[in-house]
Amino acid sequence: MLHRYILHNDSIHEASEQVLSPGQVGLLAGWGVFTTLKITEGVPFAWERHWARIGRDAAAFRVPIPADPEKVRGKLLELIEANHAQNSTLRLAIVRNTGSMWAGPSNGRASDLIALTADSKDWGEGVKLGYVKNARHAACQFTGTKILSWAMNLQWVEDAQARGLDEVILLNEHGEVAECTSANLFVANGGQVWTPPLSSGCLPGITREVLLDEIHVPGISIGEKALTPEELESADAVFITSTTRDLLPVEQIEGKPMGRSHRVREELNRAFREFVRAYVANHNRSLVR
């Protein structure tokens, strides 16, 4: 459930206030970028990585973004405090205001920044997945960008839930595994862990990025390679990653039970949570100084 207050540009408002305009092109066309952050003890985890990805995606879609990320982070901290949302999920969106015949009268801004917080969702102990063919076009120049036009993903999840599933695995035009609608995929075989490369059509998730760049567990290697559905189904274990799920095991794919060897995922999950804890502690020490 959405919390009481939202951030709109530089000001905090009641969520019920009318602060948006029907002539904002980004709202009508999904022309904007967004990210979802984990808030832990009042700290937006991996803020620098989230902002860097927003910058890349905004450049691809010519969405103007604020020049000072630290000022944005400061406003997000004000929102977190206003909503008493020290442990929550935060959605940050930047909506383009100009372009197309449907643009309304200018509010003087090329884009609007909107931020919301909500209670974090309990995803349970694992997920049941299905497949959607030709759901990601790996060759598209915009593949891997996180944009506001998200309706297809929501529709696929709704369809999956109608089938008694939690999520779906999106395959690209070559029949390779790309990602889920809002999570990345990993497989484990022995001490080797693999995730699809960005060239397979997946979004560069922040948890995925942290696992590849920062998490080092003796006896476990993490890398990228193209994966097929058959490789998922024959793996020792499959898990998904996202900002709100951490590392969550896959229990079934299209009704087929997945490998039950959770040791590798559990070790990586412990290491990831320790990385989050250290990030938060370091941020808090910086504030004290």
Summary of the structure (lengths in Angstrom):
residues: 289
radius of gyration: 19.5
end to end distance: 35.3
largest distance: 59.4
contacts: 924
relative contact order: 0.14
helix: 31%
strand: 30%
